[in-house]
Amino acid sequence: MDKIEAGEVSMDTRMLDGREVVAELVREARVDAAEDRFFTNRANMDMADRVISIVALVFGAVCVCALLAHVLFV
């Protein structure tokens, strides 16, 4: 192998390394995006859980008040 062929091989290797670097950056970006979606969905789930808990608490309070009113006034 002469110097020109050796240079071409090293350039091909460098291009491959560059492609691997780009592929790794893309993988990391996808992982970061997936984590962001996970934590955003988690935050939305937490908010939904809070809303459901508040609605259930209010419904329970209304039921207790209705039961007390029924017992006291009937």
C-alpha positions as CSV (number, residue, x, y, z in Angstrom):
1,M,0.0,0.0,0.0
2,D,1.5,3.3,-1.0
3,K,1.0,6.7,0.8
4,I,-2.0,7.7,-1.3
5,E,-3.9,4.5,-0.5
6,A,-2.9,4.8,3.2
7,G,-4.3,8.4,3.2
8,E,-7.5,7.2,1.6
9,V,-7.9,4.5,4.2
10,S,-7.3,6.9,7.1
11,M,-9.8,9.4,5.5
12,D,-12.3,6.6,5.2
13,T,-11.6,5.7,8.9
14,R,-12.0,9.3,9.9
15,M,-15.3,9.6,8.0
16,L,-16.5,6.4,9.7
17,D,-15.5,7.9,13.1
18,G,-17.3,11.1,12.2
19,R,-20.4,9.1,11.3
20,E,-20.2,7.2,14.5
21,V,-19.9,10.5,16.4
22,V,-22.9,11.9,14.6
23,A,-24.8,8.6,15.3
24,E,-23.9,8.8,19.0
25,L,-25.1,12.4,19.1
26,V,-28.4,11.5,17.5
27,R,-28.8,8.6,20.0
28,E,-28.1,10.9,22.9
29,A,-30.5,13.5,21.6
30,R,-33.2,10.8,21.2
31,V,-32.6,9.6,24.8
32,D,-32.8,13.1,26.1
33,A,-36.0,13.7,24.2
34,A,-37.5,10.5,25.6
35,E,-36.5,11.5,29.1
36,D,-38.0,14.9,28.6
37,R,-41.3,13.3,27.4
38,F,-41.2,10.9,30.3
39,F,-40.8,13.7,32.9
40,T,-43.4,15.9,31.2
41,N,-45.9,13.0,31.2
42,R,-45.0,12.3,34.8
43,A,-45.7,15.9,35.7
44,N,-49.0,15.8,33.9
45,M,-49.9,12.6,35.6
46,D,-49.1,14.1,39.0
47,M,-51.3,17.1,38.2
48,A,-54.1,14.7,37.0
49,D,-53.7,12.7,40.3
50,R,-54.0,15.9,42.3
51,V,-57.2,17.0,40.4
52,I,-58.7,13.5,40.8
53,S,-57.8,13.6,44.5
54,I,-59.4,17.0,45.0
55,V,-62.6,16.0,43.1
56,A,-62.8,12.8,45.2
57,L,-62.4,14.7,48.4
58,V,-65.1,17.2,47.5
59,F,-67.4,14.4,46.4
60,G,-66.8,12.6,49.7
61,A,-67.4,15.8,51.7
62,V,-70.7,16.3,49.8
63,C,-71.8,12.8,50.5
64,V,-71.0,13.1,54.2
65,C,-72.9,16.4,54.4
66,A,-75.9,14.9,52.7
67,L,-75.8,11.9,55.0
68,L,-75.6,14.1,58.1
69,A,-78.4,16.3,56.7
70,H,-80.5,13.2,56.1
71,V,-79.9,11.8,59.6
72,L,-80.5,15.2,61.4
73,F,-83.5,16.4,59.5
74,V,-85.5,13.3,58.6
